[in-house]
Amino acid sequence: MRAENLPSVFEKLGLPVVHTGDGFWMSRKSIADILLEKDIRTYPNDQGQLRECGLFFDDWHLYAIEAGEWVYSLVKLREQEHDREEGRIGDGDTPGVTVSFIAFDPEILMRCLAEPTMENRRTMNREINRVVSLRGQHHHPALKAYFEKTESMGAYLIAEEYVRKIALLSENGRIPTPDAYQKAKKGSRLPAFIEKNNAAAGYTVCDHQSIFIRDGLHPNPFEKLAILAAYTADVSFPSFAAEVQYHACFLTAPARIPIPFLCHSIYDSAIRADMTIDDCELEGPAPFHNLNSHWVRRQAQCHPEYK
């Protein structure tokens, strides 16, 4: 791989990366690990309280899109965490993936790494928060244009990286299913898929309490689907990609109109694609959860290797 093919920030930081052939790049090293290399372990929030980088930035990874110039943003890959239960102040425990369509300014991170003053750390935290959680933001046109294309491979690579991360967490050949999944009603959408996946595999891949992994470095297709379903609520890779695409397609001016009686618009919900399992959203009627919807069928037809 020639250095000039790398996004410039990835090259400067010497990051381990994965990429597709259509201009999508992603760091395998989290923001927290990048900071830790420079011994940056804490930062001040807006109230001046010190917070641990490892509890807030451990799930967030840089990604980049080639669009004439490099456009950077952040993607979350979170396992099941128990920070609140164990008395730690962190950024949430629910597992899943979030793809932000808001451009991230990597120079703020670079400046913090070069000069880790408290002010630079505070500015870095504000920039990350702006991209991952702050309301009232605007998407970057290049990120929307990339992810709304059915042909794009980025969402598939993100899903593969997430499954890889979860599989590597297996201990003694098993991974506990997320807390929210374990609250699902027997026979409902996700448990029913898990049973169907077990039948297709010819053995118990998941008993609803645990997913059994034979080789954490090389999960088989049935293990991948069990992880994807239990941790993101998407039962196929085309479904996952359709969910990302669905969000990107709603980043339009009309979608910014506030919904009556609510404090947000469709645009506010679409600007970050959340593939997560939540005990109050297990049975959502979203079209990307319907394998027969045109959203999912188009993805499957365009990416037959994931059928």
Stockholm file with secondary structure:
# STOCKHOLM 1.0

chainA/1-307         MRAENLPSVFEKLGLPVVHTGDGFWMSRKSIADILLEKDIRTYPNDQGQLRECGLFFDDWHLYAIEAGEWVYSLVKLREQEHDREEGRIGDGDTPGVTVSFIAFDPEILMRCLAEPTMENRRTMNREINRVVSLRGQHHHPALKAYFEKTESMGAYLIAEEYVRKIALLSENGRIPTPDAYQKAKKGSRLPAFIEKNNAAAGYTVCDHQSIFIRDGLHPNPFEKLAILAAYTADVSFPSFAAEVQYHACFLTAPARIPIPFLCHSIYDSAIRADMTIDDCELEGPAPFHNLNSHWVRRQAQCHPEYK
#=GR chainA/1-307 SS CCGGGSCHHHHHHTCCEEECTTSEEEEEEEHHHHHHTTTCCEEECTTSCEEEHHHHSSSEEEEEEESSSEEEEEEEEECCCCTTTTTCCCSCCCCEEEEECSCCCHHHHHHHHHSCCHHHHHHHHHHHHHHHTCSSCCCCHHHHHHHTCTTCCHHHHHHHHHHHHHHTTCBTTEEECCTTGGGSCTTSHHHHHHHHHHHHHTSCSBCSSEEECSCTTSCCHHHHHHHHHHHHSCSSHHHHHHHHHHHHHTCSSGGGSBCTTSSCBHHHHHSEEEEECCTTSTTCCCGGGCTTSHHHHHHHHHCGGGC
#=GC SS_cons         CCGGGSCHHHHHHTCCEEECTTSEEEEEEEHHHHHHTTTCCEEECTTSCEEEHHHHSSSEEEEEEESSSEEEEEEEEECCCCTTTTTCCCSCCCCEEEEECSCCCHHHHHHHHHSCCHHHHHHHHHHHHHHHTCSSCCCCHHHHHHHTCTTCCHHHHHHHHHHHHHHTTCBTTEEECCTTGGGSCTTSHHHHHHHHHHHHHTSCSBCSSEEECSCTTSCCHHHHHHHHHHHHSCSSHHHHHHHHHHHHHTCSSGGGSBCTTSSCBHHHHHSEEEEECCTTSTTCCCGGGCTTSHHHHHHHHHCGGGC
//
